[in-house]
Amino acid sequence: MATIIIDSKTDARLYIGNKSIGRIKKGTNEYEVENKEFKIYAKLAWCKSQEIVINAVDNDIQTYTLKSCINEPLIGGALMFCVGLYVVTQILFFAILFFIILLYPLYYLLLKQDEYLDLK
């Protein structure tokens, strides 16, 4: 048996082929897999990561990192900053800037679902 270690920054499910082998929680996760070649990917709701081909051999340990491709704390902070400035100043520019920044995560959630998670 080989071991796959995934250091995750987000919750998701891990798939081998089309079969779910477990839930990935934030932090370090370990999975025992058979000795063969297969594809793995992570999935969160309708969004997923790219598929990675793994050739597992006996007593092999492979480490991967899983994270969201968008920097959620940074985007959330920028959105709240724009809302705060708009509420205080009532300048329309900040409301428009809010919607422009909001387009970035929406682009990945609606159009690039297969690239939302980054598994490397």
LINUR-V606507 format. One record per pair of residues at least 24 apart in sequence whose C-alpha atoms are under 6 Angstrom apart, sorted by the first residue. I is the first residue (numbers start at 1). GAP is how many residues later the second one is. D is the distance in whole Angstrom. If there is no record, write none. Layout:
i=I gap=GAP d=D
i=I gap=GAP d=D
This chain:
i=1 gap=32 d=6
i=1 gap=33 d=5
i=1 gap=34 d=6
i=1 gap=57 d=5
i=2 gap=30 d=6
i=2 gap=31 d=5
i=2 gap=54 d=6
i=2 gap=55 d=6
i=2 gap=56 d=5
i=2 gap=57 d=5
i=2 gap=58 d=5
i=3 gap=28 d=6
i=3 gap=29 d=5
i=3 gap=58 d=5
i=4 gap=26 d=6
i=4 gap=27 d=5
i=4 gap=57 d=6
i=4 gap=58 d=5
i=4 gap=59 d=6
i=5 gap=24 d=6
i=5 gap=25 d=5
i=5 gap=58 d=5
i=6 gap=57 d=6
i=6 gap=58 d=5
i=6 gap=59 d=6
i=7 gap=58 d=5
i=8 gap=57 d=6
i=8 gap=58 d=5
i=9 gap=58 d=5
i=10 gap=57 d=6
i=12 gap=31 d=6
i=12 gap=32 d=5
i=13 gap=29 d=5
i=13 gap=30 d=5
i=14 gap=27 d=6
i=14 gap=28 d=5
i=15 gap=25 d=5
i=15 gap=26 d=5
i=16 gap=24 d=5
i=47 gap=66 d=4
i=47 gap=67 d=6
i=47 gap=69 d=6
i=48 gap=66 d=5
i=48 gap=69 d=6
i=49 gap=65 d=6
i=49 gap=66 d=5
i=49 gap=68 d=4
i=49 gap=69 d=5
i=64 gap=56 d=5
i=65 gap=54 d=6
i=65 gap=55 d=5
i=66 gap=52 d=6
i=66 gap=53 d=5
i=67 gap=50 d=6
i=67 gap=51 d=5
i=68 gap=49 d=5
i=68 gap=50 d=6
i=69 gap=47 d=5
i=69 gap=48 d=6
i=69 gap=49 d=6
